[in-house]
């Protein structure tokens, strides 16, 4: 057989004629892939769209189950908190039964203050100055000596002083060293010796040895201020006055009668709440209550007769039995301040104080 020429009949089955078939197959495969690729994003998009909704439903179911489990506990916690608040309110109402409103009117303040004084007058009908004295001179000297010490200590000291120096003339001419020795138990005895000798000289030189009955004259004497003058005027001359001592200052602020701290301003503020005729007895009632029940550090709130009227109720012991143990003087079974108290005090069950050096 010779070599085939270009015009041979075998030309129809050349390999080159099969290429289009392969290309068509490749194109078909590519088209399938492209279709798959096109469908893939749709599936992803569908999944992405359905995913959050499914997750939300699952979370909701989970939350519902959790809520069902914790609901009883939550209700119990709320009930417990409510009960606790109710108990706190009940306790507060019990501790402070009649706290005055923060914006208490002047009229309401006057009524409350006067009612407190009436209540104290019933508790202490025998209230009196707790310094022993027989005349205005003795009361003046005793009041000056009562600074920075107790009335009891003064009452235990003055019998010896007045026995040796019974008149202003005697004390004015006294030897300071001898007076100091007598006054030593009262504390600050040197300063007090200077005051009592000085005011005795003033009485002799300015008033003929007589204690004056006017405020303006009394405050001119050495060592005599308004508090001392009002003690003398109210209890030796029957002229009304407010005695603003440490007990008085503490209680009237605790009762919110005034917020003043200066004694003169306290005197003016409290005096405006009462008629002038009540001033002297008011001073006794407040001072007595401060010494016996309404103490500075630990007031006996549970034994206080004016608890419903006191805005500071609860600052001290509120248990009645424990509060009774805090009472002082005759209210607690102890003697009062005076060695020679008024008969009314003795009739009410009060006991006189022992003399200096007594067991």
C-alpha positions as CSV (number, residue, x, y, z in Angstrom):
1,X,0.0,0.0,0.0
2,X,1.4,3.4,-0.8
3,X,1.4,6.5,1.4
4,X,-2.1,8.1,1.8
5,X,-2.6,11.4,0.2
6,X,-4.5,14.4,1.3
7,X,-7.5,13.4,-0.7
8,X,-7.8,10.0,0.9
9,X,-11.2,8.9,2.2
10,X,-9.8,8.4,5.7
11,X,-9.9,12.1,6.2
12,X,-13.3,11.8,8.0
13,X,-12.0,9.9,10.9
14,X,-9.0,12.1,11.7
15,X,-8.4,12.7,15.5
16,X,-8.8,16.3,14.9
17,X,-12.5,15.8,14.2
18,X,-13.1,14.5,17.8
19,X,-12.0,17.7,19.5
20,X,-15.3,19.5,19.2
21,X,-17.0,16.6,21.2
22,X,-14.5,17.0,24.0
23,X,-15.0,20.7,24.0
24,X,-18.7,20.3,24.2
25,X,-18.4,17.9,27.1
26,X,-16.1,20.4,28.9
27,X,-18.5,23.2,28.2
28,X,-21.3,21.0,29.6
29,X,-19.3,20.2,32.8
30,X,-18.5,23.9,33.2
31,X,-22.1,24.8,32.8
32,X,-23.0,22.3,35.6
33,X,-20.4,23.8,37.9
34,X,-21.6,27.3,37.2
35,X,-25.1,26.2,37.9
36,X,-24.0,24.7,41.2
37,X,-22.0,27.8,42.0
38,X,-25.1,29.9,41.3
39,X,-27.3,27.7,43.5
40,X,-24.7,27.6,46.3
41,X,-25.1,31.3,47.3
42,X,-28.9,30.8,47.3
43,X,-28.6,28.0,49.8
44,X,-26.1,29.9,52.0
45,X,-28.4,32.9,51.8
46,X,-31.3,30.8,52.8
47,X,-29.4,29.2,55.6
48,X,-28.2,32.6,56.8
49,X,-31.7,33.9,56.6
50,X,-33.2,31.1,58.5
51,X,-30.3,30.8,61.0
52,X,-31.0,33.8,63.2
53,X,-34.7,33.0,63.4
54,X,-33.9,29.4,64.4
55,X,-31.4,30.7,67.0
56,X,-33.9,33.2,68.4
57,X,-36.5,30.5,68.8
58,X,-34.0,28.2,70.5
59,X,-32.9,31.0,72.8
60,X,-36.5,31.9,73.6
61,X,-37.2,28.2,74.5
62,X,-34.1,28.1,76.6
63,X,-35.0,31.4,78.4
64,X,-38.6,30.1,79.0
65,X,-37.2,26.9,80.6
66,X,-34.8,28.9,82.7
67,X,-37.5,31.3,83.7
68,X,-39.8,28.5,84.7
69,X,-37.0,27.1,86.9
70,X,-36.0,30.4,88.5
71,X,-39.5,31.9,88.8
72,X,-40.2,30.5,92.3
73,X,-36.8,31.6,93.6
74,X,-37.4,35.1,92.2
75,X,-40.8,35.3,93.7
76,X,-39.4,34.2,97.0
77,X,-36.7,36.9,96.8
78,X,-39.2,39.6,96.1
79,X,-41.4,38.5,98.9
80,X,-38.5,38.4,101.3
81,X,-37.4,42.0,100.2
82,X,-41.0,43.2,100.7
83,X,-41.2,41.7,104.1
84,X,-37.8,43.2,105.1
85,X,-39.0,46.7,104.0
86,X,-42.2,46.3,106.0
87,X,-40.3,45.2,109.1
88,X,-38.0,48.2,108.7
89,X,-40.9,50.5,108.5
90,X,-42.5,49.0,111.5
91,X,-39.3,49.3,113.5
92,X,-38.9,52.9,112.5
93,X,-42.4,53.6,113.5
94,X,-41.8,52.0,116.8
95,X,-38.5,53.8,117.5
96,X,-39.7,57.2,116.4
97,X,-43.4,57.3,117.2
98,X,-44.0,61.0,116.8
99,X,-41.1,62.5,114.9
100,X,-42.1,66.1,114.0
101,X,-42.2,67.0,110.3
102,X,-39.0,68.4,108.9
103,X,-40.7,71.6,108.0
104,X,-42.4,72.0,111.4
105,X,-44.2,75.3,111.6
106,X,-43.6,77.8,114.4
107,X,-47.1,77.2,115.8
108,X,-46.6,73.4,115.8
109,X,-43.2,73.9,117.5
110,X,-44.7,76.1,120.2
111,X,-47.4,73.5,120.9
112,X,-45.0,70.6,121.1
113,X,-42.5,72.5,123.3
114,X,-45.3,73.6,125.7
115,X,-46.7,70.1,125.9
116,X,-43.2,68.7,126.7
117,X,-43.0,71.2,129.6
118,X,-46.4,70.2,130.9
119,X,-45.5,66.5,130.7
120,X,-42.2,67.2,132.6
121,X,-44.1,69.2,135.2
122,X,-46.2,66.2,136.0
123,X,-43.1,64.0,136.3
124,X,-41.1,66.5,138.4
125,X,-43.7,68.5,140.3
126,X,-41.1,69.1,143.1
127,X,-38.4,70.4,140.7
128,X,-36.2,73.0,142.4
129,X,-32.7,74.5,142.1
130,X,-30.3,71.8,143.2
131,X,-28.0,74.1,145.1
132,X,-28.3,74.4,148.8
133,X,-28.8,78.0,149.9
134,X,-30.5,80.0,152.7
135,X,-30.2,83.5,151.2
136,X,-29.4,85.3,147.8
137,X,-25.7,85.6,148.8
138,X,-25.3,81.9,149.3
139,X,-27.1,81.1,146.1
140,X,-24.9,83.5,144.2
141,X,-21.7,82.0,145.5
142,X,-22.9,78.4,145.1
143,X,-23.9,79.1,141.4
144,X,-20.4,80.6,140.6
145,X,-18.8,77.5,142.2
146,X,-21.0,75.1,140.2
147,X,-19.0,75.7,137.0
148,X,-17.2,72.6,135.8
149,X,-18.4,70.5,138.6
150,X,-21.6,69.0,140.0
151,X,-24.2,70.7,142.3
152,X,-23.6,67.8,144.7
153,X,-19.9,68.6,145.0
154,X,-20.8,72.3,145.6
155,X,-23.4,71.4,148.2
156,X,-20.9,69.2,150.0
157,X,-18.3,72.1,150.0
158,X,-20.3,75.3,150.8
159,X,-21.3,74.4,154.4
160,X,-17.6,74.8,155.4
161,X,-17.2,77.9,153.4
162,X,-20.3,79.7,154.7
163,X,-19.6,78.6,158.3
164,X,-16.3,80.5,158.1
165,X,-17.4,83.4,155.8
166,X,-21.2,83.9,156.3
167,X,-21.4,87.4,154.8
168,X,-20.0,89.2,151.7
169,X,-17.9,91.4,154.1
170,X,-16.3,88.3,155.6
171,X,-15.5,86.7,152.3
172,X,-14.2,89.9,150.8
173,X,-11.7,90.1,153.6
174,X,-10.7,86.4,153.5
175,X,-7.2,85.0,153.0
176,X,-7.2,83.6,149.4
177,X,-5.0,80.6,150.5
178,X,-7.5,79.6,153.1
179,X,-10.4,79.9,150.7
180,X,-8.5,77.9,148.1
181,X,-8.1,75.0,150.5
182,X,-11.9,75.0,151.2
183,X,-12.8,75.1,147.5
184,X,-10.2,72.6,146.4
185,X,-12.8,69.7,146.0
186,X,-14.8,71.8,143.4
187,X,-11.9,71.9,140.9
188,X,-10.4,75.1,139.4
189,X,-10.2,76.3,143.0
190,X,-7.8,79.1,142.4
191,X,-9.9,80.8,139.7
192,X,-13.0,80.2,141.8
193,X,-11.4,81.7,144.9
194,X,-10.5,84.8,142.9
195,X,-14.1,85.1,141.6
196,X,-16.0,84.7,144.9
197,X,-13.6,87.1,146.8
198,X,-13.9,89.6,143.9
199,X,-17.7,89.5,143.7
200,X,-17.9,89.8,147.5
201,X,-15.8,92.9,147.3
202,X,-18.1,94.2,144.5
203,X,-21.2,93.5,146.6
204,X,-19.7,95.5,149.5
205,X,-18.3,98.4,147.5
206,X,-21.2,98.8,145.0
207,X,-24.3,97.5,146.7
208,X,-23.6,97.8,150.4
209,X,-23.2,94.1,150.9
210,X,-26.6,93.2,149.4
211,X,-27.2,91.1,146.3
212,X,-28.9,93.3,143.7
213,X,-32.2,92.0,142.2
214,X,-31.6,93.3,138.7
215,X,-30.0,91.6,135.8
216,X,-28.0,94.7,134.8
217,X,-26.4,95.0,138.2
218,X,-25.7,91.3,138.7
219,X,-23.7,90.9,135.5
220,X,-21.4,93.7,136.5
221,X,-20.0,91.6,139.3
222,X,-16.8,89.5,138.7
223,X,-17.5,86.0,137.5
224,X,-21.3,86.6,137.1
225,X,-22.9,86.0,133.7
226,X,-26.5,85.8,132.5
227,X,-26.9,82.2,133.5
228,X,-25.8,82.8,137.0
229,X,-27.8,86.0,137.2
230,X,-31.0,84.2,136.1
231,X,-30.5,81.4,138.6
232,X,-30.3,84.1,141.4
233,X,-33.2,86.2,140.0
234,X,-35.5,83.2,139.5
235,X,-34.9,81.3,142.7
236,X,-33.9,84.0,145.2
237,X,-36.1,86.9,144.0
238,X,-38.9,85.1,142.1
239,X,-38.1,87.0,138.9
240,X,-38.5,84.8,135.7
241,X,-35.3,83.7,133.9
242,X,-34.0,80.9,131.7
243,X,-31.0,79.1,133.0
244,X,-29.0,77.9,129.9
245,X,-26.6,75.4,131.4
246,X,-25.0,72.4,129.6
247,X,-28.1,70.2,130.2
248,X,-30.5,72.8,129.0
249,X,-28.5,73.5,125.8
250,X,-28.2,69.8,125.0
251,X,-31.9,69.0,125.5
252,X,-33.4,71.9,123.7
253,X,-31.3,71.1,120.6
254,X,-32.1,67.4,120.9
255,X,-35.8,68.3,121.0
256,X,-35.2,70.6,118.0
257,X,-36.5,73.7,119.8
258,X,-33.6,75.6,118.4
259,X,-30.4,74.9,116.4
260,X,-28.5,77.7,118.1
261,X,-25.3,77.0,120.0
262,X,-24.6,80.3,121.6
263,X,-26.2,80.4,125.1
264,X,-27.6,83.9,124.7
265,X,-29.2,83.0,121.4
266,X,-30.6,79.8,122.9
267,X,-32.1,81.8,125.7
268,X,-33.8,84.1,123.2
269,X,-35.1,81.3,121.0
270,X,-36.5,79.2,123.8
271,X,-37.9,82.2,125.6
272,X,-39.9,83.0,122.6
273,X,-41.7,79.7,122.8
274,X,-43.1,80.2,126.3
275,X,-44.7,82.9,128.4
276,X,-42.3,84.6,130.6
277,X,-44.0,83.3,133.8
278,X,-42.9,79.7,132.8
279,X,-39.2,80.4,132.3
280,X,-37.9,79.6,135.8
281,X,-39.8,76.3,136.2
282,X,-39.1,75.4,132.6
283,X,-35.4,75.6,133.4
284,X,-35.8,73.3,136.4
285,X,-37.9,70.8,134.4
286,X,-35.4,70.6,131.5
287,X,-32.3,70.4,133.7
288,X,-33.9,67.7,136.0
289,X,-34.8,65.6,133.0
290,X,-31.3,66.0,131.5
291,X,-29.7,64.8,134.7
292,X,-32.0,61.9,135.4
293,X,-33.2,60.4,132.1
294,X,-32.0,62.2,129.0
295,X,-28.3,61.8,129.5
296,X,-25.7,63.1,127.1
297,X,-24.0,59.9,126.0
298,X,-26.7,57.3,126.5
299,X,-30.2,58.6,127.2
300,X,-32.7,56.2,128.7
301,X,-35.2,56.5,125.8
302,X,-37.2,53.4,126.9
303,X,-38.0,55.0,130.2
304,X,-38.7,58.5,129.0
305,X,-42.1,60.0,129.7
306,X,-42.0,62.3,126.6
307,X,-40.8,59.8,124.1
308,X,-43.8,60.3,121.8
309,X,-42.9,64.0,121.5
310,X,-39.1,63.6,121.1
311,X,-37.6,63.7,117.5
312,X,-34.4,62.2,118.9
313,X,-36.1,59.1,120.3
314,X,-34.0,56.0,119.6
315,X,-30.6,57.7,120.1
316,X,-30.4,55.9,123.4
317,X,-31.5,52.6,124.9
318,X,-35.1,51.9,123.9
319,X,-35.6,48.6,125.8
320,X,-37.6,49.5,128.9
321,X,-35.9,47.2,131.3
322,X,-32.4,48.2,130.1
323,X,-33.4,51.9,130.1
324,X,-34.4,51.7,133.7
325,X,-30.9,50.7,134.7
326,X,-29.7,54.0,133.2
327,X,-31.8,56.2,135.5
328,X,-30.0,58.5,137.9
329,X,-30.8,60.2,141.2
330,X,-34.1,59.4,142.9
331,X,-35.6,57.9,139.7
332,X,-33.0,55.2,140.0
333,X,-33.1,54.9,143.7
334,X,-30.2,57.3,144.4
335,X,-30.2,60.5,146.4
336,X,-30.5,63.9,144.8
337,X,-28.0,66.7,144.8
338,X,-29.0,68.7,147.9
339,X,-28.0,68.0,151.4
340,X,-31.1,70.0,152.5
341,X,-33.7,69.5,149.8
342,X,-37.2,71.1,150.0
343,X,-39.9,69.2,151.9
344,X,-41.9,68.6,148.7
345,X,-39.0,66.7,147.3
346,X,-38.7,64.6,150.5
347,X,-42.5,64.0,150.4
348,X,-42.2,62.7,146.9
349,X,-39.7,60.1,147.9
350,X,-36.5,62.0,147.2
351,X,-33.5,61.5,149.4
352,X,-31.0,64.1,150.5
353,X,-27.3,63.8,149.4
354,X,-24.6,62.8,151.9
355,X,-22.2,65.4,153.3
356,X,-18.7,65.7,152.0
357,X,-16.5,62.8,153.2
358,X,-19.5,60.6,154.1
359,X,-19.3,56.9,153.1
